[in-house]
Amino acid sequence: MNADRLLTLYEKVAEAPDAVPRLRRFVLDLAVRGKLVSQDAGDEPASELLKRISAEKARLVKAGEIKRPKTVDPVAAGEMAFATPMGWTWSRLADIAVCLDYMRKPINGTERDRRIEGKSGDELFPYFGATQQQGWIDDYIFDEELVLLGEDGVPFFDPFRSKAYIISGKTWVNNHAHVFKGILISHPFLANYLNVFDYTGRVVGATRSKLNQARAVDIPVPLPPLAEQRRIVAKVEELMALLDRMEAARAQREATRDRLTAASLARLTAPDADAAEFPANARFALATLPALTTRPDQIKPLRQTILNLAVRGKLVGQDPTDEPASELLKQIGEAKGAAKGRKGARAKGVPAATESTDTEVPLGWEPVRLEHVAVSMRYGTSIKCDYDEKHAPVLRIPNVSSGQITLDDMKYGPLSEADREALSLEADDLLMIRSNGSLEIVGRPAVVPPEAAGMAFAGYLVRLQTLKEAINSRYVWLALNSSAVRDQIERPIRSAVGLKNVNLTEFGNLSFWLPPIAEQHRIVAKVDALMALCDRLEAALTTTDTTRARLLEALLHEALDPATAAVTEAAERARPFRDRPLTLPGA
């Protein structure tokens, strides 16, 4: 094992995705190959241990304590996955352990509940399945330490999840786990090996992998001397405890980063923040962001902050020569009067005026409700749709839920000519999801692109049409996705059971600030530029994660097989993105 190199590169590999799970697997790989502790020439060789195991099994059979096991073939050279150290030997699982599957017994949950009803905890015993305890029962089958190896429903091909585990004391095991009793061997060593063994070609089943008993008992096992098994287990426990501490420290470090990032961004959007302090807060956030942002998932709150700043007038400067938003509202009112009488043109019950409780409305802006900027709002069709393309194309929730219109998985509906005309979308219309089981999706908008113009829309969607000369639909999209509006949408329906719904009146009541049309365009352009920066930052962090993962994988592989593995110079020189300066477009 190249420990010096591992320590030298630790700062890079420690941040790799799944670093600690990979290191746990690495420790076990070293352990079962004899590379974790040194060999002792004074240990009884495993070949002699096998003789004692065979004698002990014969004694147990004669005493009637176990059934006579079936004979298995010796391990062939082609089955030996690696060369074993001095004193080790290869054996079959059936050579060193007894399979007790004939004693296990499944009991369904209803029967177990009936049997344990009214009984105290002292009268109950753990009931085990494929990978863990499944519940309790009022009796036991086994009363000793055993190794359970999953039979089905087991993540055989996930390198970081367990396939085998140890039970002890009075227990019950169902038929989803093979039961093995080791003879004169260390159960922890055996379980560790079974958790890193490659089950390729040994399990069957396309959708639910299953390891049959016959294929389980003939698993080839590298057997160390018994004394070395115990030293290996002790070292594994020591290193796993160290990795647990590393994982806890990393989790604490990431939580601290997340809190600091959230606090830095929150200072920018706090409702009671002093406007004079905003430039200083922004400089502080930009200065600390590269050090605090180390994971792709941390970009999401940055995107949200950009939206929140945009709709509060803090992303671009105000121009006193811009036509004020109050004039835009007059134009919209006139257009709305012309649309009077159209179905769904107005959300009934919406107050005619809106008063702002915030005294910091930017110059030229107006506090509005969504109904004030809409020329019309209406629901879509409830007609049943299918894949018959001779009918009219109808956009549904799956076409909108990503926040933008996608034309994948289109369906079509037999709409009348009148409905086709009434539901025909125009470019820059907004479609909003009014009903869904997911709180995160309800109320989310999407701007209709030119390629979707002329299509209809389904009943769980609401169309909002605006006066294009007065309203930039992309700005309304930003406002509807801001934290303030999302809170207005989610708060009343957060506790709703099942489908969460927002009706036309509730959509119309959503309040936000409306800037002059010229400033709307500037805001949208600035947001697009910053979101492009976020895209690059997220991609760079993803690339950095990939580089770290490859570096860690190469390093661990080299430690296991130094003759064939090497760490590339490019990976060693990889510099985390967080060490690079962050610049904003136009800054």
C-alpha positions in Angstrom: 0.0 0.0 0.0 1.4 3.4 -1.0 0.5 5.2 2.2 2.8 8.2 1.5 1.1 8.9 -1.8 -2.3 8.6 -0.2 -1.4 11.1 2.5 0.1 13.5 -0.1 -3.1 13.4 -2.2 -5.5 13.3 0.7 -6.7 16.9 0.3 -7.9 16.1 -3.2 -9.3 12.6 -2.7 -11.0 13.5 0.6 -13.5 15.7 -1.3 -14.3 13.0 -3.9 -17.9 11.8 -4.0 -18.4 8.7 -1.9 -14.8 9.1 -0.5 -15.5 7.5 2.8 -17.6 4.6 1.4 -14.8 4.0 -1.1 -12.2 4.0 1.6 -14.3 1.6 3.7 -14.4 -0.8 0.7 -10.7 -0.2 0.2 -9.9 -1.3 3.7 -11.9 -4.5 3.2 -10.2 -5.2 -0.1 -6.8 -4.9 1.6 -8.0 -7.0 4.5 -9.2 -10.1 2.5 -6.0 -10.0 0.3 -3.7 -10.1 3.3 -2.4 -6.5 2.7 -3.7 -4.9 5.9 -1.6 -6.7 8.5 1.7 -8.5 8.2 2.0 -12.2 8.1 3.6 -14.1 11.0 5.7 -17.2 10.2 4.8 -18.6 13.6 1.1 -18.8 12.8 -0.5 -22.2 12.2 -0.9 -22.3 8.3 -4.4 -22.3 6.9 -3.8 -25.7 5.4 -3.5 -27.1 8.9 -6.5 -25.1 10.0 -8.5 -26.8 7.3 -7.6 -30.2 8.6 -8.9 -29.2 12.1 -12.1 -27.8 10.6 -12.7 -31.0 8.7 -12.3 -33.0 11.9 -14.6 -30.7 13.8 -17.3 -31.0 11.2 -17.0 -34.8 11.3 -17.4 -34.6 15.1 -20.5 -32.4 14.8 -22.1 -34.7 12.2 -21.4 -37.8 14.4 -22.9 -36.0 17.4 -26.0 -35.2 15.4 -25.6 -31.4 15.8 -25.4 -30.7 12.0 -26.4 -32.5 8.8 -23.7 -34.1 6.7 -22.6 -31.5 4.2 -22.3 -32.2 0.5 -18.9 -32.5 -0.9 -17.6 -29.6 -3.0 -14.8 -29.5 -5.6 -11.5 -27.9 -4.7 -11.0 -24.3 -5.8 -9.6 -24.2 -9.4 -6.7 -21.9 -10.3 -9.0 -19.9 -12.5 -11.3 -19.2 -9.6 -8.5 -17.6 -7.4 -9.1 -13.9 -7.8 -5.7 -13.0 -6.4 -2.5 -14.5 -5.1 -2.7 -15.2 -1.4 0.1 -14.5 1.1 2.3 -16.9 3.0 0.3 -19.3 5.2 -3.0 -18.7 3.4 -5.0 -21.1 1.2 -8.1 -21.1 -1.0 -11.2 -23.0 0.2 -14.9 -23.2 -0.5 -17.4 -21.6 1.8 -18.8 -25.1 2.4 -15.3 -26.2 3.5 -15.1 -23.7 6.4 -18.8 -23.2 7.3 -22.0 -25.2 7.7 -25.1 -24.1 5.8 -28.1 -24.1 8.2 -30.7 -23.1 5.6 -32.8 -26.2 6.5 -33.5 -24.6 9.9 -34.8 -21.2 8.7 -38.5 -20.5 8.5 -40.5 -17.6 7.0 -43.4 -16.1 8.9 -45.5 -13.4 7.2 -46.0 -10.0 8.9 -49.6 -10.6 9.8 -48.8 -13.8 11.6 -45.9 -12.2 13.4 -48.1 -9.3 14.5 -50.7 -11.8 15.8 -48.1 -13.7 17.7 -46.4 -10.8 19.4 -49.6 -8.9 20.3 -49.8 -8.2 24.0 -46.4 -9.6 24.8 -43.6 -7.7 26.5 -40.2 -6.9 25.0 -38.6 -9.6 27.1 -40.7 -12.2 25.4 -39.7 -11.2 21.8 -36.8 -12.1 19.6 -35.4 -10.4 16.5 -36.6 -11.7 13.1 -34.0 -11.4 10.3 -34.2 -11.2 6.5 -32.0 -10.7 3.6 -30.0 -7.7 4.7 -31.3 -6.7 8.2 -33.7 -7.3 11.0 -37.3 -7.3 9.7 -39.2 -7.2 13.0 -39.9 -9.3 16.1 -41.4 -12.7 16.9 -42.2 -14.6 20.0 -39.8 -17.5 19.5 -36.3 -18.3 18.2 -34.6 -20.8 16.0 -30.9 -20.1 16.6 -29.0 -19.2 19.8 -25.4 -18.5 18.6 -23.3 -16.3 16.4 -23.9 -16.8 12.7 -23.2 -15.2 9.3 -26.2 -14.4 7.2 -25.7 -14.0 3.4 -28.6 -12.5 1.5 -30.4 -14.9 -0.9 -32.6 -12.4 -2.8 -33.5 -8.7 -2.7 -29.8 -8.0 -2.0 -27.6 -5.3 -3.7 -25.1 -7.9 -5.0 -23.6 -5.4 -7.4 -23.4 -2.3 -5.3 -19.8 -2.2 -4.0 -20.7 0.0 -1.0 -23.6 -2.0 0.4 -23.6 -5.1 2.6 -24.6 -8.5 1.4 -23.6 -10.4 4.5 -23.9 -9.6 8.2 -23.5 -11.2 11.6 -26.3 -12.1 14.1 -25.9 -13.5 17.6 -28.0 -14.7 20.5 -31.6 -16.0 20.2 -32.8 -15.2 16.7 -35.2 -16.2 13.9 -34.2 -16.1 10.2 -36.6 -16.2 7.2 -35.9 -17.8 3.8 -34.4 -14.7 2.2 -31.0 -15.1 3.9 -28.6 -18.1 3.8 -27.4 -19.1 7.3 -23.8 -20.1 7.8 -22.1 -21.3 10.9 -18.3 -21.0 10.7 -16.2 -23.8 12.0 -13.0 -22.6 13.8 -12.9 -19.4 11.8 -13.6 -15.7 12.5 -17.2 -14.8 11.5 -16.3 -11.1 11.1 -13.5 -12.0 8.6 -15.9 -14.2 6.6 -18.6 -11.5 6.6 -16.1 -8.9 5.4 -15.0 -11.2 2.6 -18.6 -11.9 1.5 -19.2 -8.2 1.4 -16.4 -7.6 -1.2 -16.8 -10.8 -3.2 -17.7 -10.4 -6.9 -21.0 -12.1 -7.4 -21.0 -11.7 -11.2 -22.1 -14.9 -12.9 -23.2 -16.4 -9.6 -26.6 -14.8 -9.1 -29.6 -15.4 -11.3 -32.7 -13.3 -12.1 -33.2 -10.3 -14.4 -35.2 -8.0 -12.1 -34.6 -9.5 -8.7 -31.2 -11.1 -8.2 -31.1 -14.4 -6.4 -28.1 -16.4 -5.0 -29.1 -20.0 -4.9 -27.8 -22.2 -2.0 -25.8 -24.4 -4.4 -24.0 -21.3 -5.8 -23.5 -19.9 -2.3 -21.8 -22.9 -0.7 -19.2 -23.2 -3.4 -18.0 -19.5 -3.2 -14.2 -19.6 -3.2 -12.8 -18.1 0.1 -9.2 -17.0 0.7 -8.4 -18.4 4.2 -5.7 -16.9 6.4 -4.3 -18.6 9.6 -6.8 -18.2 12.4 -4.4 -15.9 14.4 -4.1 -13.6 11.3 -7.9 -13.6 10.8 -8.2 -12.1 14.3 -5.5 -9.5 13.7 -7.2 -8.5 10.4 -10.6 -8.1 12.1 -9.0 -6.0 14.9 -7.3 -3.7 12.3 -10.5 -3.4 10.2 -12.4 -2.4 13.3 -9.8 0.2 14.1 -9.8 1.7 10.6 -13.5 1.6 10.3 -13.8 3.6 13.6 -11.3 6.1 12.1 -13.4 6.4 8.9 -16.5 6.9 11.0 -14.8 9.9 12.6 -13.6 11.1 9.2 -17.2 10.9 7.9 -18.6 12.7 10.9 -16.0 15.4 10.5 -16.7 15.8 6.8 -20.5 16.0 7.5 -19.9 18.7 10.1 -17.6 20.6 7.7 -20.2 20.4 4.9 -23.0 21.5 7.3 -20.9 24.5 8.4 -20.3 25.4 4.7 -24.0 25.2 4.0 -24.9 27.4 7.0 -22.2 30.0 6.1 -23.4 30.0 2.4 -27.0 30.3 3.5 -26.2 33.1 5.9 -24.1 35.0 3.3 -26.9 34.8 0.7 -29.6 35.6 3.2 -28.0 38.9 4.0 -28.6 39.9 0.4 -32.3 39.2 0.3 -33.4 40.0 3.9 -36.6 42.2 3.8 -35.2 44.4 6.6 -31.7 44.8 5.2 -30.3 48.3 5.0 -30.1 49.2 1.3 -26.9 51.1 2.0 -25.2 47.9 3.2 -26.2 45.9 0.1 -23.0 46.6 -1.9 -20.8 45.5 1.1 -22.9 42.4 1.6 -22.7 41.5 -2.1 -18.9 41.9 -2.1 -18.7 39.7 1.0 -20.8 37.0 -0.6 -18.8 37.0 -3.8 -15.5 36.9 -1.9 -16.6 33.9 0.2 -18.6 32.0 -2.4 -15.7 30.2 -4.1 -14.4 28.8 -0.8 -17.9 27.8 0.4 -19.2 26.3 -2.8 -17.6 22.9 -3.3 -20.4 20.7 -4.5 -22.7 20.9 -7.5 -25.8 20.8 -5.3 -24.8 24.0 -3.6 -25.5 26.0 -6.8 -29.3 25.7 -6.3 -29.5 28.2 -3.4 -27.2 30.6 -5.5 -29.7 30.4 -8.3 -32.6 31.1 -5.9 -30.8 34.1 -4.5 -30.3 35.5 -8.0 -34.1 35.2 -8.6 -34.9 36.8 -5.3 -32.5 39.7 -5.9 -33.9 40.2 -9.5 -37.5 40.7 -8.4 -36.5 43.1 -5.6 -34.8 45.5 -7.9 -31.3 44.7 -6.6 -29.8 43.1 -9.6 -29.7 46.0 -12.0 -29.9 49.7 -11.4 -33.0 51.8 -11.9 -33.2 54.4 -14.7 -35.4 57.4 -13.9 -36.1 57.9 -17.6 -37.8 54.5 -17.9 -41.6 54.7 -18.3 -42.9 53.8 -14.8 -44.8 50.5 -14.2 -47.9 52.5 -13.2 -48.3 53.4 -16.9 -47.9 49.8 -17.9 -50.8 48.9 -15.6 -53.0 51.4 -17.4 -52.2 49.8 -20.8 -52.9 46.3 -19.4 -56.2 47.6 -18.0 -57.3 48.8 -21.4 -56.2 45.5 -23.0 -58.1 43.6 -20.3 -61.2 45.6 -21.1 -61.0 44.5 -24.7 -60.8 40.9 -23.6 -63.8 41.1 -21.3 -66.3 38.3 -21.7 -63.7 35.7 -22.7 -63.9 32.5 -20.6 -61.4 32.7 -17.7 -60.3 36.2 -18.7 -60.4 37.3 -15.0 -59.8 35.5 -11.8 -63.0 36.3 -9.9 -62.8 37.6 -6.3 -59.3 39.2 -6.7 -59.1 42.6 -5.0 -59.0 45.5 -7.5 -56.0 47.2 -5.8 -52.9 46.1 -4.0 -51.2 48.0 -1.2 -47.5 47.2 -0.5 -46.4 46.8 3.1 -42.8 47.3 2.0 -41.5 50.9 1.9 -38.5 50.0 -0.2 -40.3 49.5 -3.6 -37.7 50.6 -6.2 -38.1 53.7 -8.3 -40.6 53.3 -11.0 -41.8 49.9 -9.7 -45.4 49.0 -8.6 -46.7 46.4 -6.2 -49.1 44.2 -8.1 -51.0 41.0 -8.0 -50.7 38.4 -10.8 -54.3 39.3 -11.9 -53.2 42.9 -12.6 -50.6 41.9 -15.2 -52.7 39.2 -16.9 -54.9 40.0 -19.9 -56.5 36.6 -19.4 -56.2 33.5 -17.2 -58.0 30.2 -17.9 -57.9 26.4 -17.3 -57.1 23.9 -20.0 -59.1 21.1 -21.4 -60.3 18.1 -19.4 -60.8 15.9 -22.5 -59.0 12.5 -22.5 -55.8 12.5 -24.6 -53.9 9.7 -26.2 -51.1 9.2 -28.8 -53.3 9.5 -31.9 -51.6 12.3 -33.8 -54.6 13.1 -36.0 -55.9 15.1 -33.1 -54.7 18.4 -31.6 -51.4 18.3 -29.6 -52.1 19.0 -25.9 -49.4 20.0 -23.4 -49.7 18.3 -20.0 -47.9 18.5 -16.6 -45.0 16.3 -17.7 -44.3 18.9 -20.6 -44.2 21.8 -18.1 -42.9 20.4 -14.7 -39.2 21.1 -15.5 -39.8 24.9 -15.6 -39.7 25.0 -19.3 -41.8 23.5 -22.1 -40.6 20.2 -23.4 -42.2 18.4 -26.4 -41.3 14.9 -25.3 -44.0 12.3 -24.8 -46.7 14.4 -26.5 -50.3 13.4 -26.3 -53.2 14.5 -28.5 -56.9 15.2 -27.9 -60.1 15.3 -30.1 -60.8 19.0 -29.5 -63.6 20.9 -31.3 -62.7 23.8 -33.5 -63.9 26.2 -30.9 -61.8 24.6 -28.2 -58.8 24.6 -30.5 -59.1 28.3 -31.0 -59.8 29.1 -27.3 -57.0 26.9 -26.0 -54.4 27.8 -28.7 -51.2 28.9 -27.1 -49.1 31.9 -28.3 -45.4 32.3 -27.9 -44.6 33.9 -24.5 -47.8 32.8 -22.8 -47.2 31.4 -19.4 -48.4 27.9 -18.4 -48.7 27.2 -14.6 -49.3 23.9 -12.9 -52.4 24.2 -10.7 -52.6 20.7 -9.3 -50.2 18.0 -8.3 -49.2 15.6 -5.5 -45.8 17.3 -5.2 -45.8 20.7 -3.4 -42.6 21.6 -5.2 -44.3 21.3 -8.6 -47.6 23.1 -7.9 -47.6 26.7 -9.2 -44.4 26.3 -11.2 -44.6 28.2 -14.5 -43.1 27.8 -18.0 -42.9 30.2 -20.8 -44.3 28.9 -24.1 -41.7 28.8 -26.8 -42.4 29.6 -30.5 -42.4 25.9 -31.4 -45.3 25.2 -29.0 -47.4 28.0 -30.4 -50.8 26.7 -31.6 -50.9 23.8 -29.2 -53.6 23.3 -26.6 -53.1 22.6 -22.9 -54.6 20.2 -20.3 -56.9 20.9 -17.4 -54.3 20.8 -14.6 -52.6 23.8 -16.2 -53.5 27.4 -16.2 -52.6 29.7 -19.1 -51.7 33.3 -18.4 -51.6 35.7 -21.3 -50.0 39.2 -21.0 -49.8 42.3 -23.0 -46.4 41.8 -24.7 -45.7 45.5 -25.0 -46.0 46.0 -21.2 -44.9 42.6 -19.7 -41.9 40.5 -20.3 -43.2 36.9 -19.6 -39.7 35.9 -18.5 -39.8 38.5 -15.7 -43.1 37.1 -14.5 -41.5 33.6 -14.6 -38.8 34.9 -12.4 -41.3 36.5 -10.0 -43.4 33.3 -9.7 -40.2 31.3 -8.9 -39.0 33.8 -6.3 -39.0 32.7 -2.6 -41.6 35.3 -1.7 -44.2 34.1 -4.3 -43.4 30.4 -3.7 -44.2 30.9 0.0 -47.5 32.5 -0.9 -48.3 29.4 -3.0 -47.0 26.7 -0.7 -48.1 28.0 2.8 -51.9 27.5 2.4 -51.6 24.0 0.8 -48.5 22.7 2.7 -50.6 20.5 5.0 -53.0 19.3 2.3 -53.4 15.6 1.9 -53.2 14.1 -1.6 -53.4 16.5 -4.5 -52.4 20.1 -3.8 -54.4 22.7 -5.8 -54.2 26.3 -6.6 -57.2 27.8 -8.4 -57.5 30.9 -10.6 -58.4 33.2 -7.7 -55.4 32.1 -5.7 -53.1 32.4 -8.7 -54.5 35.9 -9.3 -53.9 36.9 -5.7 -50.1 36.2 -5.9 -48.3 39.5 -5.2 -44.9 40.8 -6.4 -43.3 43.9 -7.7 -43.5 45.0 -11.3 -40.7 47.2 -12.8 -40.8 49.3 -15.9 -40.7 47.3 -19.1 -37.2 48.5 -20.0 -35.9 47.3 -16.6 -37.8 44.0 -17.0 -35.7 43.4 -20.1 -32.5 44.4 -18.3 -33.3 42.1 -15.4 -34.0 39.1 -17.6 -30.8 39.7 -19.5 -28.8 39.9 -16.3 -30.4 36.8 -14.8 -29.7 34.9 -18.0 -26.0 35.9 -17.8 -25.8 34.9 -14.1 -27.6 31.6 -14.7 -25.1 30.8 -17.5 -22.3 31.5 -15.0 -24.1 29.2 -12.5 -24.2 26.5 -15.3 -20.5 26.8 -15.8 -19.8 26.7 -12.1 -22.0 23.7 -11.6 -20.3 21.9 -14.6 -16.9 22.8 -13.3 -17.7 21.4 -9.8 -19.2 18.2 -11.4 -15.9 17.9 -13.5 -13.9 18.4 -10.3 -16.0 15.7 -8.5 -15.3 13.4 -11.4 -11.6 14.1 -11.4 -11.4 13.5 -7.7 -13.4 10.3 -8.0 -11.1 9.0 -10.8 -8.0 10.1 -8.8 -9.2 8.2 -5.7 -10.2 5.2 -7.8 -6.8 5.1 -9.5 -4.9 5.5 -6.2 -6.9 2.8 -4.5 -6.4 0.5 -7.4 -2.7 1.2 -7.4 -2.5 0.2 -3.8 -4.2 -3.1 -4.5 -2.3 -3.8 -7.7 0.8 -1.6 -8.0 2.1 -3.6 -11.0 -0.7 -2.5 -13.4 -2.2 0.7 -12.0 -1.0 4.3 -12.1 -2.3 7.7 -11.3 -2.3 10.0 -14.3 -0.2 13.1 -14.1 -3.2 15.2 -15.2 -5.3 13.9 -12.3 -2.5 14.6 -9.8 -2.3 18.1 -11.0 -6.1 18.7 -11.0 -6.8 21.8 -9.1 -10.3 22.0 -7.4 -12.5 24.6 -9.0 -13.1 26.2 -5.6 -9.5 27.5 -5.7 -10.2 29.6 -8.8 -11.4 33.2 -8.6 -15.1 33.8 -9.3 -16.0 36.6 -11.7 -19.5 37.9 -12.7 -20.4 38.9 -16.2 -20.4 42.7 -16.5 -18.8 43.1 -13.1 
